[in-house]
Amino acid sequence: MKKILSAIAIMTLMVVFASCTNSRKDGGASLYEPDNGMIEDGTSSQFDYEFVHNWGDQFLGENYNRIVENQYVYTNKQQESYFSMDSFTASYSNLRRYINYQTKIPNDAVRTDELLNYFNYDFGGPENDEMFSISANLGSTPWNERTQLLTINIKAKETDQGNYTGNNIVFLIDVSGSMASTNKLNLIKAVFPKFLDALAPTDKISIVTYSNKIKILANGVYADEKEALKKVVNGLSATGGTAGADGLEKAYNVAKSNYIAGGNNRVIIASDGDFNIGRYSQDDLKELVENQLNSGIYLTTLGFGMGNYKDTTMETLAKYGNGGYAYIDNLEEAEKVLVNDLNKTLYTVAKDVKSCVTFNPNVVKAYRLIGYENKQLTKDEFNDVNKDAGEICSGHNTIVCYEIELCEDTPNSDDADSDMFSVEIKYKDPKTDVSSVFSRSFKETDEKLAVTEEWYFASAIIEFSLLIRDSSYKFNASCKNILERLAVNCKNLLEKDQLKEEFYQLVKKAYQCNLITEPVSEDVLITIIYDAGIKYILCEKGMTINSSKILKYTFGKNNGLFDSTTNELIRYAVFADMACTEPLEEFTLVEDVTIFLKPIN
């Protein structure tokens, strides 16, 4: 062991993370690898929301908030998993755009939860006027033989115009110079008449535009004045800069001036997110929309275009502004969002929706939440009735997926029939602000946990996401496996659902265009043992690494663990074994290796 760990050169952090995306052909020796800024008590460190990536010549200037995949959590350390639910679907149609342009997909553009929740599923709706229905399925993880894949299926109740006293909609349209391309302003013009046709005659429509200047082109006009409204939109042209924040403030003011008590009051912003005049930092935009949270006015962000697309802006506005988020890559998607699925776009049925999934440590040894990286909550945030969270719209389908490792032995006979996990959803009525709780528990022996076509389809989306992201968790994932599973196990779904069939074709195209990284076999397993647990990392054989990168990988940016009793940071050093007194500085990866972290203060 000491010989293996002796000769080495220093390696940059970028190479560490890039090389750690390789996976073992046999599925790897264990489950646990990457760090996501989480510490061993399961709480999350803060994500840097100014961290963005620019990708490729064709899409130079596109920005995405950073995503660091969730790690495995031991249930003897943390049984609860907290996160915010929402109605975001933008990542899927944006990914589709990249594939259709045969362009490398930025890792941070892939938000797995939004890929899953883009589709409609046959879960069965709520009963007895309940807000949600919850079901679940459990089966062997197709890409990792050591885990089980758990899908928790949540469907919100449906509502429509009849449950509101009317719609008050402000269409805020970006008409800056960057919106001139055919897949931006022209798409808005093409879908707007169909959007009007889907509304009731007495719904109020306002049109506000922004570039260098802010203009109110229609103010509370009834939707039956279609020709006049169409003429306004058809007459728009794109020029000038982008005073997006000022445009948003004006749109909120217009919405307030036409406010309908008991109605659906909403701003819909259509933009590429490329704000460049006035306030445009993420913090400024977050503050702007948070100031409107108690106004009774909801926000929908519709992203358009490519090349300079700022997903960072559109996601931040929706996340902190009581909003939903969709990306419009073609006319069909525009019609889906603004016509066919209009109820899901317009009508919020539950706000500040927060979920907690609790695992029984006598049944489940460890779990990893798939997706929802930028939507996680702490225990205090989950229990804080005033904490803002996501909004769920009419009939929205939400799938929450975990990879779990079951306990090898059940401690006693009483545990054999005990709950395996439970789901608790806290939410508020969007009209009355009254808080409610909906929950359900599941046993491992529950026959309803059996896999379905929908489970197989969800597993295909996750596996594809792992490949697209070149994830450290992809293990045996492959396009061949995905396509075979879709063709064999999801045949009926593909035949009756055009969008699911389209996903099958996108997987084929991504593979044929070499947009995905298939697993390779030349890798080495590093086992990291320390007082709070064990972590594992897969890296390329022959690479070099130093101790500071191991510490950063294990503990995140803190390079240690905080002692909750003293609130002091406990620092660690890397050793070849527990008996060693001399820390390791660097080492070469020749074969599978175990290293030890010991406190040094």
BAMIFI-202322 format. One record per atom (N, C-alpha, C): x, y, z. Coordinates in steps of 0.001 Angstrom, whole numbers, plus 500000, padded with zeros to 6 digits. Layout:
BEGIN
XYZ ...
% end
This chain:
BEGIN
500829498797500000 500000500000500000 500862501251500000 501899501309500882 502726502500500978 503493502734499682 503903501630499006 504595501786497738 503677502411496705 502439501958496730 501470502492495756 501274503978495983 501308504394497245 500981505768497583 502196506692497629 503318506277497083 504525507058497274 504834508039496153 504820507554494897 505304508392493813 504169509120493114 504256510420493076 503132511132492473 503413512576492074 502472513116491247 502534514539490900 501210515197491230 501250516507491401 500028517214491791 499081517349490607 497842517254490911 496826517346489850 495827518456490153 495347519126489152 494396520214489368 493024519672489713 492231520503490367 490878520083490751 490025519760489543 490231520489488475 489423520222487284 489652518819486780 490904518383486774 491210517036486298 490625515998487234 490643516298488541 490052515359489498 488595515098489183 487856516180489022 486418515997488775 486163515404487412 486945515797486406 486715515245485073 487020513760485036 488127513379485627 488510511971485568 487635511107486445 487013511697487444 486159510910488326 484826510565487694 484603511005486482 483356510650485819 483419509290485155 484584508640485170 484669507303484620 483987506308485544 483491505206484986 482776504212485780 483274502820485489 483135501951486479 483598500584486321 482599499778485523 483116498917484660 482243498074483853 481421497129484711 481988496742485864 481269495779486693 480326496467487687 480169497777487545 479256498488488438 479959499108489621 481280498893489781 482004499512490868 481898498718492148 482821498995493064 482860498221494293 481927498754495354 481429499975495163 480527500498496173 479697501633495607 478878502219496484 477902503203496042 478416504622496080 479214504960497049 479320506337497485 480531507019496889 480293508127496178 481411508872495645 481337510378495899 480749511139494935 481071512554494889 480515513392496031 481212514492496277 480789515464497272 479966516553496611 478902516990497272 478089518060496704 478002519241497648 479036519396498481 478962520461499448 478176520059500675 477830518764500796 477073518315501968 478022517780503021 477679517967504272 478465517408505345 477704516232505920 478329515527506845 477817514218507220 476496514233507980 476086515407508473 474782515415509136 473657515612508135 474015515667506836 473002515727505799 472572517128505417 473097518175506102 472704519529505746 473504520008504557 472973520980503838 473597521445502605 474347522737502852 475504522865502207 476176524148502185 475562524996501086 475847526271501076 475237527183500114 475864527008498743 475019526993497702 475509526970496335 475836528393495909 476867528527495086 477241529825494541 476417530073493280 475398530901493381 474499531085492251 475056532040491204 476252532574491417 476883533373490378 477823532513489533 477983531244489888 478866530333489160 478180529883487877 478770530216486724 478138529899485447 479159529307484499 478674528643483471 479513528064482434 479150528665481087 480149528882480247 479939529232478848 480428528064478011 479662527696476987 479954526463476261 479942526687474755 481043526252474112 481059526080472672 480959527373471884 481431527356470641 481377528528469789 479947528865469405 479159527844469065 477803528080468589 476923528665469671 477135528243470914 476297528705472013 477114529480473042 478162530162472542 478995530962473422 478151532027474108 478289532130475407 477530533135476146 476326532586476870 476030531292476696 474918530709477450 475384530405478872 474577530784479842 474954530646481243 473987529755481993 474550528908482882 473748527989483686 474269527982485117 473346527987486062 473742527880487463 474386526531487724 475319526524488629 476093525329488916 475230524238489537 475484523004489113 474834521840489710 475916520862490155 475877520476491413 476764519436491936 475875518294492405 476051517124491830 475140516017492088 475092515633493566 473910515229493993 473732514784495372 474532513525495644 475025513412496852 475780512238497251 474877511265498014 475412510095498301 474695509142499146 474758509599500598 473672509357501297 473564509727502702 473232508480503500 473972508236504573 473695507104505453 472483507431506325 471562506507506413 470376506763507226 470683506771508721 471798506199509133 472143506300510559 472682507686510913 472921508509509866 473312509895510082 472155510850509821 471369510557508786 470280511445508376 469216510628507682 468057510516508294 466963509739507682 466087510576506747 466109511911506926 465193512773506191 465877513448505009 465127513560503933 465574514258502727 464573515365502429 465024516625502454 464129517772502310 464383518482500982 463326518888500309 463496519629499059 462210520367498716 462353521354497840 461221522138497359 460702521540496061 459390521511495902 458763521043494666 458329522240493824 458359522069492498 457909523141491611 457400522552490310 457066523440489365 456534523011488067 457500523330486932 458803523316487213 459793523642486188 459952522470485213 460033522796483922 460266521779482893 461308522226481869 461921523387482078 462742524023481045 463918523172480592 464510522421481501 465736521707481160 465535520707480032 464357520069479980 464156519044478954 464120519639477547 463304520659477332 463209521233475986 464510521928475590 465255522433476569 466569523010476270 467548521914475848 467522520795476552 468360519647476175 468005519163474770 466722519126474461 466277518726473129 466871519633472062 466909520927472362 467496521881471424 468969521576471161 469720521296472213 471143520970472049 471318519720471183 470519518704471464 470657517456470701 470301517680469237 469225518418468982 468825518659467596 469859519483466835 470623520300467546 471711521051466914 473032520288466965 472973519047467491 474148518168467534 475336518860468209 475041519475469345 476036520270470071 476226519715471472 477457519750471949 477761519286473302 476863519984474314 476347519197475238 475398519703476228 476144520044477522 476054521275478002 476702521620479274 476142520778480413 477005520272481266 476539519472482404 475490520213483226 475707521502483431 474819522263484302 473499522622483640 473359522317482347 472064522505481673 471132521327481925 471678520252482507 470899519020482712 470422518962484163 469161519295484362 468535519183485678 467586517989485616 467999516890486205 467308515618486019 465851515678486445 465552516379487523 464159516464487982 463277517133486939 463801518115486222 463007518780485190 462831517899483965 463801517050483690 463633516082482602 462499515119482941 462505514620484162 461470513687484594 460085514333484585 460012515558485071 458716516183485303 458170516916484078 458880516830482977 458389517400481721 457194516613481178 457166515317481450 456198514425480816 454931514253481658 453871513816480983 452659513402481680 452756511909482002 452236511530483164 452276510134483596 450883509708484059 450623508435483926 449335507885484330 449421507397485781 449460508359486708 449570508018488126 448212507863488791 447186508427488202 445902508495488893 445875509735489765 444784510484489696 444710511756490399 444261511638491835 444291512763492551 443857512777493958 442374512435494089 442007511902495233 440618511552495522 440100512367496699 438781512441496787 438113513088497929 438581514528498126 438774515229497015 439160516647497046 440507516869497728 441362515844497758 442699516020498304 443567516771497305 444638517380497805 445499518171496939 446405517300496071 446898516191496637 447851515341495921 447441513871496003 447949513106495067 447989511647495202 449461511253495196 449787510220495964 451173509753496046 451193508244495851 451985507795494912 452237506365494726 453744506179494609 454191504946494544 455629504696494468 455892503357493786 457090503239493223 457544501989492595 458993501745492966 459345500475493084 460699500105493497 461177498911492690 462364499045492102 462945497954491332 464456498069491313 465117497059490779 466578497059490700 467050498165489769 468028498919490214 468567500007489400 469221499434488150 468786499844486965 469307499231485736 470805499436485524 471380500509486032 472794500804485783 473690500521486984 473105500071488090 473919499815489286 473299498652490059 473904497484489962 473327496269490546 473305496288492060 473990497239492677 474041497276494137 472912498092494772 472116498766493953 471076499617494524 469701499281493967 468704499847494619 467322499807494142 466939501225493712 466122501318492681 465645502618492217 464219502819492694 464032503829493526 462728504163494069 462183505396493356 460998505286492784 460325506454492220 459089506760493057 458986508001493490 457826508475494240 457038509372493298 455802509001493046 455000509641492005 453916510507492636 453965511801492350 453041512749492975 452264513478491878 450963513474491986 450132514204491032 449263515211491776 449283516449491284 448476517503491901 447057517480491344 446136517996492126 444752518050491658 444641519022490487 443616518840489700 443417519677488523 442394520771488812 442614521916488172 441659523017488266 441625523713486916 440699524632486732 440597525350485465 440001526726485712 439630527405484631 439121528770484733 437898528872485633 437120527801485689 435881527840486459 436089528063487939 437284527798488440 437570527970489860 438136529355490181 438181530224489186 438695531576489389 437684532587488881 437740533800489417 436838534862488973 437349535542487710 438446535031487168 438980535573485926 440495535555485914 441054535745484727 442502535830484561 442917537276484335 443958537678485030 444601538976484823 446056538677484462 446336538732483173 447643538288482693 448390539443482050 449600539672482517 450491540655481903 451551539897481111 451549540070479805 452545539440478941 453701540428478808 454819540105479434 456013540956479412 456968540406478359 457165541156477281 457898540655476125 459206541420475951 460281540679475880 461613541219475611 461702541558474119 461881542843473797 462021543249472394 463382543899472158 464376543500472952 465736543993472742 466322543370471477 467456543888471048 468061543436469794 468352541954469747 468645541343470911 468989539920470930 467798539021470648 466586539589470630 465382538787470379 464996538752468905 465854539252468034 465495539391466624 465493538074465855 466176537056466324 466283535804465572 464930535100465492 464810534197464525 463514533565464223 462980532711465360 463864532181466222 463388531311467295 463127532075468595 462964533376468481 462659534182469669 461363534969469458 461467536220469058 460280537062468940 459279536508467931 459767535941466842 458852535376465844 458039534209466401 458629533429467296 457883532345467944 456773532905468826 457062533998469518 456045534633470368 454878535114469508 455196535737468387 454152536219467483 453307535062466951 453953533931466673 453238532793466085 452265532154467063 452622532080468339 451780531368469308 450772532278469989 450993533570469979 450130534483470741 448652534394470340 448305534338469046 446872534214468705 446231532954469274 446943531846469275 446409530597469822 446259530690471336 447166531398471969 447057531639473399 445793532423473719 445521533461472932 444303534255473148 443054533406472975 443064532523471974 441898531672471713 441587530757472887 442607530426473697 442412529508474820 441867530211476062 441784531544476034 441327532295477193 439831532592477112 439270532943478244 437862533365478288 437745534804477781 436631535168477180 436478536511476602 436695537642477600 436357537410478877 436448538483479874 437778538506480621 438703537627480242 440027537678480855 440726538974480454 441494539531481393 442212540782481128 443626540487480633 444001541137479543 445334540951478972 446039542300478898 447264542332479398 448117543516479256 449395543099478539 449943544021477762 451196543746477048 452191544843477394 453297544444477989 454385545366478333 455627544888477604 456373545803477012 457621545439476341 458788546176476978 459961545605476823 461158546291477317 462330546062476373 463094547091476192 464406547075475533 465192548153476253 465574549240475533 466134550391476254 465055551090477077 463831551058476559 462718551710477220 461618550701477547 460792551059478493 459662550223478892 458388550832478298 457580550002477655 456344550489477050 455157549620477467 454044550281477774 452784549575478019 451944549709476750 451782548600476032 451096548630474755 449638548194474861 449297547523475931 447898547161476205 447759547053477717 446689547603478252 446535547659479706 445131547189480094 445044545948480527 443774545407480986 442739545270479892 443164544914478684 442247544748477561 441593543373477649 440295543301477408 439616542008477459 440104541105476324 440180539821476616 440751538862475672 439938538725474397 438652539152474424 437859539022473207 438201540098472168 439019541074472562 439493542064471594 440744541511470900 440578540361470299 441705539598469778 442463540324468673 441732540925467741 442401541546466604 443299542691467050 442806543469467988 443611544587468484 444865544077469199 444715543039470013 445861542484470732 446847541823469782 446322541103468789 447206540479467805 447997541536467038 447352542616466705 448016543691465969 449171544277466771 448969544407468076 450031544930468940 451253544006468895 451018542714469072 452139541765469111 452797541625467740 451999541568466688 452563541429465343 453392542639464945 453125543777465547 453870544989465220 455174545149465972 455505544194466825 456730544313467610 457962544054466751 459029544775467049 460333544544466417 461400544596467490 462514543942467222 463570543795468231 464723544750467950 465058545577468946 466175546489468821 466553547020470200 467801547378470365 468233548038471593 468695547101472684 468919547665473863 469406546921475012 468283546254475783 468608545744477000 467643544924477732 467529545381479175 466549546237479434 466288546702480796 465262545785481444 465646544545481626 464712543520482082 464134543767483449 464955544210484401 464470544433485760 463417545536485785 463663546627485054 462683547710484994 461394547236484329 461548546380483318 460367545818482673 459546544981483622 460208544188484456 459499543368485438 458752544226486450 459394545266486943 458726546136487900 457473546764487297 457593547207486051 456437547802485383 455327546764485207 455707545544484823 454705544492484620 453966544180485912 454693544121487026 454031543884488318 453067545029488656 453472546248488369 452600547391488658 451332547354487807 451486546971486543 450322546853485672 449393545751486186 449976544623486603 449167543525487147 448408543968488387 449059544776489226 448390545260490434 447232546198490092 447409547003489054 446357547955488688 445125547256488119 445295546025487642 444178545252487093 443830544040487951 444261544072489197 444145542904490079 442703542424490193 442527541104490093 441202540486490227 441171539685491528 440385540113492485 440252539386493744 439652538008493471 440295536976493980 439840535618493741 440154535117492343 440933535901491599 441293535525490241 442722535033490140 443129534767488932 444489534322488654 445270535513488112 446131536066488926 446908537248488567 448349536821488308 448825537049487087 450117536464486706 450842537326485679 452164537384485846 453051537966484840 453721536831484096 453698536886482766 454408535915481937 455513536661481204 456766536357481518 457880537019480858 458448536097479777 458581536641478557 459151535911477429 460457536591477051 461577535876477234 462875536521477084 463965535484476888 465137535955476412 466325535107476401 467146535295477676 466664536169478568 467310536366479860 468566537208479842 468885537786478687 470146538517478554 469970539977478980 469726540197480263 469551541548480791 470908542264480796 470933543507480355 472224544225480328 472105545705480635 470934546155481061 470756547550481457 470155547569482857 470736548409483737 470195548535485088 470584547354485957 469654546867486731 469918545768487664 469830544436486914 470890543671486912 470819542374486250 471632541287486945 472219541568488110 472882540496488848 471826539557489417 472227538324489687 471273537355490224 470722537804491574 471541538436492388 471076538908493689 470037540017493529 470285540926492582 469327542011492352 467979541471491880 468033540515490945 466793539959490399 466050539145491458 466800538422492268 466196537657493366 465455538594494315 466087539696494675 465453540660495583 464209541271494942 464289541567493648 463167542195492951 461914541327493027 462053540044492680 460853539186492650 460429538767494053 461394538644494986 461012538307496355 460161539414496983 460379540642496551 459573541747497077 458115541658496644 457831540802495661 456463540658495152 455772539395495663 456421538651496549 455879537361496966 454513537465497629 454266538560498315 452991538716499030 451978539552498251 452267539766496977 451379540611496162 450191539845495600 450248538504495662 449194537705495045 449374537556493545 450528537979493036 450808537911491602 451887536859491364 451585535901490519 452509534817490228 453304535125488960 454352534366488749 455269534632487637 455517533350486849 455468533459485528 455878532373484644 456995532890483763 458127532198483734 459225532602482862 459292531644481677 459301532213480476 459417531457479237 460724531832478561 461648530865478471 462940531125477863 462911530884476362 463607531753475620 463660531646474173 465112531791473691 465420531119472571 466644531406471848 467849530608472262 468968530937471635 470227530233471870 471381531176471562 472551530762471975 473740531564471724 474064532475472881 473105533316473262 473304534208474406 472319533896475523 471727532708475505 470658532394476450 471174532369477885 470463533063478765 470858533148480173 469857532373481028 470081531070481099 469248530218481943 469357530652483400 470510531184483781 470706531663485150 469631532673485534 469376533611484632 468389534661484904 466978534098484996 466613533288484015 465239532784483963 464942531844485126 465913530997485493 465712530094486622 465593530859487935 466444531871488115 466417532646489352 465090533378489513 464596533988488443 463315534692488516 462184533747488918 462150532564488281 461079531612488582 461211531036489982 462427530725490368 462648530072491662 462250530969492830 462569532241492732 462331533147493857 461101534031493667 460377533844492565 459258534730492283 457915534049492191 457695532994492994 456415532269492915 456122531864491479 457088531205490854 456975531019489420 457078529609488904 456804529492487597 457058528294486822 458045528648485731 458673527638485139 459728527907484171 459671526876483053 459537527376481826 459567526521480637 460504527143479613 461100526300478778 461950526787477690 461260526455476375 461190527431475481 460476527281474212 461502527155473086 461651525941472564 462639525720471506 462016525648470122 460689525529470044 460021525469468741 458542525799468928 457824525890467816 456410526261467890 455589525208468617 455929523927468439 455193522859469117 455287523009470634 456473523352471126 456636523547472565 455870524784473032 455881525834472220 455123527034472563 453640526712472699 453124525902471773 451707525516471834 451442524593473023 452389523738473339 452226522857474506 452057523690475779 452922524680475959 452936525455477191 451779526444477260 451485527119476162 450527528225476181 449146527865475641 448982526643475148 447672526243474628 447252524895475214 447955523837474840 447531522484475228 447609522255476735 448665522745477380 448834522589478829 448615523912479546 447704524712479038 447529526058479592 447178526035481073 446345525084481487 445982525018482906 447210524787483784 448147523971483282 449373523712484043 450285524934484076 450130525808483093 450949527016483040 450355528130483899 449044528273483877 448396529436484490 447969529249485934 447501528056486298 446761527921487554 447565527199488634 447981527947489624 448701527407490777 447694526812491755 447865525542492099 446948524905493053 447557524790494445 448884524901494537 449543524830495849 450821525654495781 451064526448496810 452275527261496824 453132526905498040 454388527351497980 455355527041499040 455346525544499357 455466524740498299 455362523291498430 456717522712498825 456742522061499976 457983521489500518 457758520016500847 458740519202500535 458603517758500748 459686517234501660 459321516209502405 460270515476503232 460031513986503021 461066513294502581 461020511833502474 461879511276503606 461274510444504442 461958509884505607 462120508382505430 463363507906505556 463663506491505379 463855505814506726 463347504589506837 463529503782508038 464943503200508024 465800503561508976 467187503087508964 467322501581509195 466263500945509669 466295499494509834 465989498755508531 465541499493507531 465223498897506231 466129499437505135 466388500741505167 467206501406504151 468523501840504774 469627501396504198 470951501721504720 471422503095504256 471175503410502982 471641504680502418 470738505073501261 470752506363500940 469923506846499836 470642507993499122 470269508197497869 470762509345497098 469607509936496307 469292511196496574 468253511903495833 468786512241494442 468046511877493415 468455512122492036 467787513408491556 468600514403491221 468069515705490841 467744516558492052 467039517653491837 466650518598492889 467856519197493608 469012519227492939 470232519705493595 470092521149494078 469489522003493281 469363523415493645 468021523727494300 467345522680494765 466029522872495385 465967522235496774 467128521881497315 467134521231498621 466893522227499745 466336521720500829 466021522526502004 466673521914503232 466842522725504244 467253522214505548 466006521834506336 466211521174507432 465095520804508301 464364522050508794 465122523078509184 464501524312509673 463686524983508576 464205524973507351 463468525583506240 462187524816505942 462257523506506043 461068522693505809 459983522994506840 460383523193508081 459416523412509159 458995524875509315 459684525788508609 459376527211508710 458199527543507793 457067527868508374 455860528127507591 456025529359506715 456966530236507051 457170531461506272 458236531305505183 458864530148505125 459901529932504126 459292529734502748 459704530568501792 459205530434500428 459725529153499798 458896528513499015 459298527312498283 458587527330496936 458583526201496227 458079526172494873 456560526136494789 456066526409493590 454633526379493312 454312525209492383 453180524584492627 452724523474491795 451440523896491086 451416523673489781 450261524077488983 449320522897488737 448186523202488174 447094522247487987 447534520961487295 447274519819487956 447514518512487360 448960518166487112 449882518922487707 451302518676487432 451754517335488007 452539516613487204 453132515351487647 454537515598488172 454827515083489337 456165515206489920 456682513811490238 457875513504489743 458529512248490103 459764512577490929 459872511948492080 461040512093492944 461716510731493009 462985510685492644 463683509400492535 464879509320493473 465042508158494040 466194507878494902 466829506559494473 468153506535494513 468853505256494540 469032504909496005 468631503697496398 468736503322497797 469459501986497923 470137501820499036 470712500524499385 469934499993500586 469404498807500455 468650498207501542 469583497557502548 469138497486503790 469909496791504810 469977495295504482 471112494697504748 471272493271504449 470429492410505357 470350492773506622 469585491985507593 468593492873508321 467411492388508537 466426493103509337 466682492798510808 466901493832511649 467285493602513039 466332492709513815 465046492851513619 464116491983514341 462853491814513505 462026490893513914 460842490537513132 459853491696513037 459853492575514043 458920493693514014 459196494634512855 460488494701512418 460845495613511341 460423495089509975 460157493817509873 459823493228508573 458561493837507995 457635494248508855 456378494809508372 456266496294508717 457383496925509040 457357498349509380 457475499184508103 457218500477508233 457311501357507080 458736501385506543 458832501373505227 460129501497504563 460519502975504429 459537503798504033 459750505240503921 458400505935503988 458431507223504254 457216508026504267 457467509321503504 456386509888502990 456449511142502246 455521512148502914 456050513314503216 455259514390503815 455383515632502951 454254516206502560 454239517408501724 453534518524502481 454230519640502662 453639520821503274 453398521860502175 452256522521502238 451921523485501189 450890524478501718 450676525530500925 449670526537501268 448660526663500135 447437526991500515 446413527309499524 446779528662498899 446866528762497568 447289530018496943 446300531168497124 445049530860497430 444051531917497626 443952532364499078 444006531393500004 443762531710501415 445024531762502261 446129531230501738 447397531146502481 447343530155503640 446292529367503723 446163528383504793 447121527223504530 447875526842505559 448852525761505433 448201524400505644 448676523405504909 448167522041505043 449324521057504905 449045519818505317 450041518748505220 449383517528504602 450086516902503670 449608515655503063 450728514636503194 450412513411503617 451472512424503824 450988511020503487 451969510148503262 451674508740503044 452916507926503362 452710506725503875 453806505817504205 453739504574503330 454888503942503136 454979502747502296 455803501678503006 455375500433502844 456110499291503368 456842498588502233 457933497925502566 458694497195501554 457849496084500940 456906495570501709 456063494463501231 454845494937500443 454710496243500278 453560496793499568 453576496335498107 452552495624497693 452490495114496324 452434496237495294 451930497384495688 451817498501494749 453186499097494391 454241498676495070 455584499153494745 456154498473493498 455453497497492969 455949496785491778 456167497759490630 457172497471489802 457524498375488709 456439498381487631 456342499493486935 455370499698485873 456085500234484641 455328500408483556 455899501036482365 456435502429482682 455710503158483527 456143504512483888 457473504469484642 457663503454485498 458933503306486218 460067503061485230 459844502188484257 460885501928483269 461226503186482472 460195503968482135 460454505189481375 461248506185482216 460864506348483481 461592507254484368 463040506798484530 463252505488484642 464623504980484790 465448505285483543 464811505264482364 465513505581481123 465926507053481098 465054507931481570 465390509359481621 466578509592482550 466541508957483717 467635509139484683 468952508623484104 468920507432483519 470146506851482964 470706507741481852 469821508277481023 470256509193479959 470871510451480558 470257510961481610 470794512140482292 472191511873482839 472400510708483421 473718510346483944 474762510316482840 474387509811481678 475321509752480557 475597511142479999 474557511940479832 474723513287479298 475626514112480209 475435513957481512 476262514695482480 477631514067482678 477862512878482084 479085512120482336 479282511967483843 478227511496484494 478147511476485953 479055510424486571 479526510722487765 480277509739488539 479396508586488993 478086508749488884 477153507725489327 476606506884488179 477191506984487002 476590506300485850 476903504806485819 477979504374486449 478331502961486521 478143502256485180 477166501360485043 476991500589483808 476021501222482825 475702502477482997 474750503142482114 475245503115480668 474314502923479744 474666502943478323 473429503251477495 473656503845476339 472535504132475437 471870502849474958 472668501815474757 472102500545474311 471086500040475327 471437500097476604 470510499650477649 469242500500477668 469409501812477515 468261502715477537 467307502395476389 467865502275475193 467024502045474015 466325500693474076 467029499681474560 466405498360474691 465276498391475710 465490499071476819 464467499125477867 463238499890477378 463462500974476665 462334501734476131 461541500905475118 462271500215474245 461597499448473186 460831498258473747 461389497602474764 460785496374475292 459767496678476396 460142497531477345 459319497739478535 458384498938478454 458560499791477457 457739500999477350 457048501093475997 456860499972475361 456306499958474007 454965500672473932 454069500374474860 452740500991474841 452818502496475070 453688502919475972 453844504347476237 454320505089474999 455299504518474315 455855505175473127 454819505267472016 453962504257471936 452956504250470868 451866505300471085 451514505552472331 450380506447472592 450794507853473008 452082508062473272 452550509374473724 453659509852472797 453363510851472006 454308511346471008 455568511906471643 455423512570472786 456589513154473439 457525512079473994 456965510989474487 457810509904474972 458513509207473799 457829509070472673 458464508533471470 459585509463471007 459350510759471118 460384511722470745 461627511552471620 461427511280472912 462570511054473799 463393509863473315 462737508797472923 463430507617472384 464306508018471201 463773508843470314 464529509282469141 465682510206469525 465485511019470560 466560511907471016 467734511119471590 467427510045472305 468501509194472829 469320508619471678 468638508115470666 469326507576469497 470200508633468831 469646509823468681 470385510889467993 471603511327468803 471446511449470121 472565511850470976 473701510841470891 473328509556470840 474341508500470731 475028508551469367 474243508685468325 474809508717466973 475692509937466740 475398511033467428 476177512265467267 477303512384468292 477552511302469039 478641511273470028 478517512382471074 477292512612471538 477073513621472564 477130513041473965 477315511729474057 477367511095475371 478648510313475552 479068510221476807 480276509489477166 479884508151477764 480203507075477079 479919505740477597 480970505357478639 480628504452479568 481578504053480612 482828503392480041 483940503557480764 485190502882480416 485617502015481597 486509501075481333 486843500100482367 488132500423483121 488985501291482593 490264501557483238 490091502598484337 489623502153485486 489487503072486593 489857502393487900 490053503212488915 490540502764490217 489587503291491284 489312502457492284 488437502854493379 489272503350494552 488977504569495007 489590505101496228 488558505004497346 488893504315498416 488044504237499604 488584505224500628 487735506149501057 488139507191502012 487431506908503336 488193506597504358 487636506258505666 487967507378506647 486959507852507365 487183508864508396 486116508693509473 486199509483510527 485383509210511711 483892509385511471 483501510143510443 482081510372510188 481497509402509179 482311508533508603 481769507589507633 482781507173506582 482287506691505468 483121506230504360 482618506863503070 483560507277502230 483202507755500901 484059507017499880 483535506981498657 484226506291497581 484290507201496364 485341507035495586 485479507820494374 486135506956493305 485611507022492099 486185506304490964 486992507274490110 488252506938489861 489123507799489076 489895506967488051 490431507647487070 491154506972486008 492465506378486522 492733505151486141 493976504490486528 495174505251485985 496182505464486837 497399506146486425 497388507637486691 496238508188487070 496197509620487350 496883509914488682 497198511168488893 497830511580490141 496912512545490876 497046512549492188 496150513363493008 496895513769494272 496546514936494852 497190515332496098 496176515368497241 496685515507498446 495835515385499628 494810516506499721 495172517713499283 494222518820499394 492990518580498530 493181517909497382 492037517618496524 491159516534497144 491768515561497808 490979514533498508 490134515178499596 490725516095500358 489996516758501437 488862517612500882 489140518334499818 488098519175499222 486978518313498657 487362517190498072 486364516283497504 485482515683498592 486082515365499722 485352514724500816 484463515699501569 484991516894501851 484274517815502730 483699519039502024 483942519192500737 483486520397500058 484440521545500323 483944522762500183 484818523932500260 485370524168501667 484774523547502694 485233523778504064 486498523000504417 486793521925503668 487955521071503961 487916520496505376 486741520306505909 486614519732507236 485156519687507664 484924519277508905 483574519204509468 483444520186510623 482273520809510742 482030521707511860 481539520919513068 482133521205514230 481679520630515493 480488521452515970 479307520812516022 478091521545516361 478108522070517796 478913521459518661 478948521900520062 479837523121520249 480921523199519477 481854524331519618 481766525296518445 481077524867517382 480979525668516148 482350525962515557 483280525038515773 484626525177515220 484841524148514125 485685524494513158 485978523606512053 487037522581512459 486707521304512294 487675520231512551 488393519931511241 489717520109511234 490491519890510021 491094518486510020 491331517966508817 491808516599508656 493065516566507786 493832515468507957 494967515170507079 494778513765506524 495494513463505432 495373512185504735 496526511272505136 496198509998505486 497209509042505915 497036507723505165 498164506995505045 498132505701504368 497395504660505204 497497504717506526 496726503868507416 496610504575508758 495802504022509630 495513504694510897 496726504784511810 497708503921511606 498898503920512463 499938504939512025 499819505450510806 500822506378510276 500789507703511027 501953508301511184 502044509622511799 502404510697510791 502915510288509626 503278511240508576 502172511325507541 501563512496507357 500477512622506367 500998512421504936 500131511945504102 500433511843502675 500201513197502017 501067513549501088 500890514786500364 500312514545498974 500776513445498331 500307513130496991 500555511657496702 499810511103495758 499981509688495450 499459509385494055 499930508254493516 499552507811492177 498560506665492286 497586506655491400 496542505632491416 496940504492490483 497463503422491095 497889502253490332 496847501147490415 496239501012491606 495200500016491815 494264500527492906 493202499759493175 492263500173494221 493020500434495518 492644501514496209 493416501931497359 492490502447498456 492907502250499705 492191502776500860 493066503806501555 492487504974501862 493207505997502606 492378506408503814 493039507051504764 492395507392506034 492544508886506295 491470509483506800 491485510890507189 491406510978508706 492350511707509311 492351511840510765 492348513317511159 491618513666512220 491609515068512676 493010515492513097 493344516756512843 494682517247513195 494616518448514139 493404518836514583 493337519961515534 492441519618516714 
% end
